[in-house]
Amino acid sequence: MDFDDSDWKQTSNNPIVFQTLKNNVSLEIEDTSHKSYKLNFKEGGKLNMFRVTGKFRLTWNDDDLL
């Protein structure tokens, strides 16, 4: 995964947390069943990342989405 430095900053290493630096930052993800989702985050929105049994698990608060 690659996050644009002008849109995101990593705020924690354990757990890994990224936070948006501006409003309407989009992120497109594909789940394990190959369904694609586009999320638009508010400024200050957070994305949490966990590695579980060889896969990445992403979590977020729906209140952080536009």
CORPEQUI-V220425 format. One record per backbone hydrogen bond with DSSP energy under -0.5 kcal/mol. NH is the residue of the N-H (numbers start at 0). CO is the residue of the C=O. E is the energy in kcal/mol with one decimal. If there is no record, write none. Layout:
nh: {NH NH}
co: {CO CO}
e: {E E}
//
This chain:
nh: {6 7 8 10 10 11 13 15 16 17 18 19 20 21 23 24 25 26 28 28 30 33 36 38 38 40 40 41 43 44 46 47 48 49 51 51 54 56 58 60 61 63 64 65}
co: {3 3 18 8 16 16 14 48 11 46 8 44 6 6 40 40 23 38 26 36 34 30 28 26 36 24 38 63 19 41 17 58 15 56 49 54 51 49 47 45 59 60 61 39}
e: {-1.7 -2.6 -2.1 -0.6 -2.5 -1.3 -0.6 -1.0 -1.7 -2.7 -2.8 -2.5 -2.8 -0.6 -1.0 -1.7 -0.6 -2.5 -0.5 -2.7 -2.6 -2.2 -3.0 -3.3 -0.5 -3.2 -0.5 -3.3 -1.2 -2.1 -2.8 -3.0 -2.6 -2.6 -0.6 -3.0 -1.9 -3.7 -2.3 -0.5 -0.5 -2.4 -1.5 -3.0}
//
